[in-house]
């Protein structure tokens, strides 16, 4: 009986936490209020917004075509969207690649999928990263974008139970309308990305 009550109370707590948790979309709407004093915005449309998230993975080292299929499947599970294949532009003998061979995969997320992916990245994936001490502010560029390198795709819950022999890294580029490095770092801090102090 006690176990059932405890389980019910845990379920209620989880539902209340989910209701009270602010999503990335809500935080983006509040960014204007928090940033207008520092950056002297006069209009809410001057505040930075998310445009898209581009996730890319290099699979040029996979010589087995089955491994490339596995990587496509895993990336589709993680992002909820089928990745586009990127072929080699020219043949390079030292890398044993021929023109047209698949060397990378890319997914561009916009709208609801973009916000869902960012919520998952901030609240689930990054806390599961081994020896994680925060993101570097130097990863931001002058055009208002930031690129994060992830060594293992297994930090995402969709791929966590799979074998470790086919692990690949990801590059996640968050594209915003921010005009400077300082602006993008402040904006993404408001959204919940953990930066190093």
C-alpha positions in Angstrom: 0.0 0.0 0.0 2.8 2.4 0.9 4.6 1.7 -2.4 1.4 2.6 -4.4 1.0 5.8 -2.4 4.6 6.7 -2.9 4.3 6.0 -6.6 1.2 8.2 -6.9 2.8 11.0 -5.1 5.9 10.8 -7.4 3.6 10.9 -10.4 1.8 14.0 -9.1 5.1 15.7 -8.4 6.3 14.9 -11.9 3.1 16.4 -13.4 3.3 19.6 -11.2 7.0 20.0 -12.2 6.2 19.7 -15.9 3.4 22.3 -15.5 5.7 24.7 -13.7 8.7 24.2 -15.9 9.2 27.0 -18.4 9.8 25.8 -22.0 12.4 27.5 -24.2 9.5 29.1 -26.2 8.2 30.9 -23.0 11.8 31.9 -22.0 12.3 33.4 -25.5 9.2 35.5 -25.1 10.6 36.9 -21.8 14.0 37.7 -23.2 13.0 41.2 -24.3 12.1 42.2 -20.7 15.4 40.8 -19.3 17.7 42.2 -22.0 16.2 45.6 -22.9 18.0 47.5 -20.1 21.5 46.2 -21.0 21.1 46.4 -24.8 18.8 49.4 -25.0 16.0 47.8 -26.9 13.0 50.0 -27.7 10.8 47.4 -29.3 10.2 43.7 -28.5 11.1 42.8 -32.1 14.7 44.0 -31.5 15.3 41.1 -29.0 17.1 38.1 -30.3 15.0 35.0 -31.4 15.9 31.5 -32.4 15.8 31.0 -36.2 16.9 27.3 -36.6 19.1 24.5 -35.2 21.4 22.6 -37.5 22.7 19.2 -36.4 25.4 17.6 -38.4 27.5 14.4 -38.1 30.5 13.3 -40.0 30.3 9.6 -41.2 33.3 9.7 -43.6 35.2 7.3 -41.3 32.5 4.6 -41.6 33.5 2.4 -44.4 30.6 0.0 -43.8 27.4 1.1 -45.5 25.4 -0.6 -42.7 27.0 1.7 -40.2 25.9 4.8 -42.2 22.4 3.4 -42.2 22.6 3.0 -38.4 23.9 6.6 -38.1 21.0 7.9 -40.3 18.5 5.9 -38.1 19.9 7.2 -34.8 20.0 10.8 -36.0 16.4 10.5 -37.1 15.4 9.2 -33.7 17.3 12.0 -31.9 15.9 14.9 -34.0 12.5 13.5 -35.1 13.4 14.3 -38.7 15.2 12.3 -41.4 18.7 13.7 -42.1 20.0 14.8 -45.5 23.1 13.0 -46.8 26.1 15.1 -47.8 28.4 13.6 -50.5 32.1 14.2 -51.0 32.7 17.0 -53.5 35.8 15.4 -54.9 37.8 12.2 -54.8 40.6 12.0 -52.3 42.9 8.9 -52.6 44.6 9.3 -49.2 41.1 9.2 -47.4 39.9 6.5 -49.8 36.8 8.6 -50.7 35.3 8.9 -54.1 33.2 11.8 -55.4 29.6 11.3 -54.2 30.4 9.0 -51.2 28.4 9.9 -48.1 30.7 11.8 -45.7 28.2 13.6 -43.5 24.6 13.9 -42.4 22.7 17.1 -41.6 19.3 18.0 -40.1 17.8 21.5 -40.0 15.1 22.0 -37.3 12.7 24.9 -37.3 9.5 25.7 -35.4 8.1 23.2 -32.8 10.8 20.6 -33.4 13.5 23.2 -32.9 12.1 24.2 -29.4 11.5 20.5 -28.4 15.1 19.6 -29.4 16.5 22.5 -27.5 14.5 21.7 -24.4 15.8 18.1 -24.6 19.4 19.3 -25.1 19.3 21.6 -22.1 17.3 19.5 -19.6 18.3 15.9 -20.5 21.3 15.6 -22.8 23.8 18.1 -21.4 23.4 17.0 -17.8 24.2 13.4 -18.9 27.5 14.5 -20.6 30.6 13.0 -18.9 32.7 15.5 -17.0 30.5 18.4 -18.1 31.5 21.8 -16.7 29.6 24.2 -18.8 29.7 25.5 -22.4 32.5 27.9 -23.5 31.4 31.4 -24.3 34.1 31.4 -27.1 31.9 29.1 -29.1 29.7 32.0 -30.0 30.5 33.9 -33.2 30.0 37.6 -34.3 26.9 36.7 -36.4 24.9 35.7 -33.4 25.3 31.9 -33.7 26.8 29.3 -31.4 28.2 25.8 -32.3 28.5 23.1 -29.7 30.5 19.9 -30.2 29.2 16.7 -28.7 31.6 13.7 -28.6 29.0 11.0 -28.1 25.5 10.9 -29.5 24.5 8.4 -26.7 23.9 11.3 -24.3 20.4 11.6 -25.9 17.8 9.3 -24.3 16.8 7.8 -27.7 20.2 6.4 -28.3 21.4 5.7 -24.8 20.7 1.9 -24.8 22.6 1.2 -28.0 26.0 -0.4 -28.4 29.0 1.8 -27.9 31.0 0.5 -30.9 29.1 2.8 -33.4 29.3 6.0 -31.4 29.7 9.2 -33.4 29.9 12.9 -32.6 27.6 15.7 -33.4 28.0 19.4 -34.1 24.9 21.5 -33.0 24.7 25.0 -34.4 22.0 27.3 -32.8 21.2 30.1 -35.2 19.7 33.3 -33.7 19.0 36.9 -34.8 21.5 38.3 -32.2 23.9 40.8 -33.6 27.0 40.2 -31.4 28.8 37.5 -29.3 27.7 39.2 -26.0 24.1 39.4 -27.1 23.9 35.7 -28.1 25.6 34.5 -24.9 23.1 36.6 -22.8 20.1 35.4 -24.8 21.1 31.7 -24.6 21.8 32.0 -20.9 18.2 33.2 -20.5 17.0 30.2 -22.5 18.9 28.0 -20.0 22.1 27.0 -21.8 24.7 26.5 -19.0 27.9 28.5 -19.7 31.1 28.4 -17.8 31.4 31.2 -15.3 
